[in-house]
Each structure stands twice: as C-alpha cells, then as structure tokens.
Amino acid sequence: MPPGQCLSVEAEDIGIALCNVGGTIYALDNCCPHAGGPLGEGFIDGDCVECPWHGWRYNVKTGERLENPQIKVDCYAVHVEGDAIQVDVP
C-alpha cells in the first residue's frame, strides 16, 4: 500500500479504512458518520482522509473531524510485520 493511498478492508465483520500517510499505516472506522461513506475509498491530504461522498475530513491519527472535533471516528492500533498489516479491533 503506497503512501498517499487508502484501502477499505474488513476484519471480524468490522469495516476498516487503512490509510498510508508518509509511510505510516493508520486504521479508522470505515464508515463516515455523516452519511456512511467509505473512508477507505477516500483521499489523503496531509494527516487527513477525506470522505469520497461529501468531503468530510478526519485526522487519521485521532479520528477527529477537522471542521468539528466533537465528531470522531474510531481509530485502531496498527502493527506492520513485513507485508502484513495487523489491526487491533474491539
């Protein structure tokens, strides 16, 4: 997964957005709270992922929406071992 890209995946029936920001992989809930858009199909802009449906932006490190930090998506711990990306899901 090259830097600047996102990917939608599922683990244990949980939708996860994987985002590569500068070579570091971050994992967030894949469902945008606004209208359920798939964040893993979004666009990376700095430390943020932008929902492809309506442009809501979230910090990949905190899950906070840039325009209103009271709105958040869940973030998950990530471990990379070789080519394998492991995500700690609840």
C-alpha positions as CSV (number, residue, x, y, z in Angstrom):
1,M,0.0,0.0,0.0
2,P,1.9,3.1,-1.2
3,P,2.0,6.4,0.7
4,G,-1.0,8.6,-0.1
5,Q,-3.4,5.8,-0.6
6,C,-6.4,4.4,1.3
7,L,-8.0,1.0,1.3
8,S,-11.3,-0.4,2.6
9,V,-11.0,-3.8,4.4
10,E,-13.0,-5.9,6.8
11,A,-11.7,-7.7,9.9
12,E,-14.1,-9.6,12.2
13,D,-17.1,-8.0,10.5
14,I,-15.8,-4.5,11.1
15,G,-15.2,-2.1,8.2
16,I,-11.8,-0.6,8.4
17,A,-10.2,2.2,6.4
18,L,-6.4,1.8,6.1
19,C,-4.6,5.0,5.3
20,N,-0.9,5.3,4.4
21,V,0.4,8.7,5.4
22,G,4.1,9.2,4.7
23,G,4.8,5.5,5.0
24,T,2.9,5.0,8.3
25,I,-0.3,3.0,8.2
26,Y,-3.3,4.2,10.2
27,A,-6.6,2.4,10.7
28,L,-10.0,4.0,11.3
29,D,-13.6,3.0,11.2
30,N,-14.5,2.9,7.5
31,C,-18.0,4.5,8.0
32,C,-18.2,8.3,7.8
33,P,-20.7,9.5,10.5
34,H,-22.3,11.9,8.0
35,A,-23.8,9.6,5.5
36,G,-22.0,6.3,5.8
37,G,-19.4,7.0,3.1
38,P,-16.5,4.6,2.9
39,L,-13.4,6.4,4.2
40,G,-11.2,3.7,2.8
41,E,-12.1,4.9,-0.7
42,G,-11.3,8.5,0.3
43,F,-8.4,10.8,-0.4
44,I,-5.3,11.6,1.7
45,D,-4.5,15.2,2.3
46,G,-1.7,15.7,4.8
47,D,-2.7,13.8,8.0
48,C,-6.3,13.7,6.9
49,V,-8.6,11.3,5.0
50,E,-11.4,12.9,3.1
51,C,-14.7,11.0,2.6
52,P,-15.3,10.4,-1.1
53,W,-19.1,11.1,-0.8
54,H,-19.3,14.6,0.8
55,G,-15.8,15.7,1.6
56,W,-15.9,15.4,5.4
57,R,-12.3,15.2,6.6
58,Y,-10.8,13.3,9.6
59,N,-7.4,13.3,11.2
60,V,-6.0,9.7,10.7
61,K,-4.2,9.9,14.0
62,T,-7.1,11.0,16.2
63,G,-10.2,10.2,14.2
64,E,-11.4,13.8,14.8
65,R,-13.3,15.7,12.1
66,L,-11.3,18.8,11.1
67,E,-14.2,21.1,10.9
68,N,-15.8,19.8,14.2
69,P,-13.5,17.8,16.6
70,Q,-16.5,16.7,18.6
71,I,-17.4,14.4,15.7
72,K,-15.0,11.4,15.6
73,V,-14.5,8.0,14.0
74,D,-12.8,5.2,15.9
75,C,-9.1,4.6,15.5
76,Y,-7.4,1.2,15.8
77,A,-3.8,0.3,16.6
78,V,-1.8,-1.0,13.7
79,H,1.1,-3.4,13.6
80,V,3.1,-4.0,10.4
81,E,5.1,-7.1,10.1
82,G,6.8,-7.5,6.7
83,D,4.0,-7.1,4.1
84,A,1.2,-8.0,6.7
85,I,-0.9,-5.2,8.2
86,Q,-2.5,-6.2,11.5
87,V,-5.2,-4.1,13.1
88,D,-6.4,-4.4,16.7
89,V,-10.2,-4.4,16.5
90,P,-12.5,-4.2,19.5
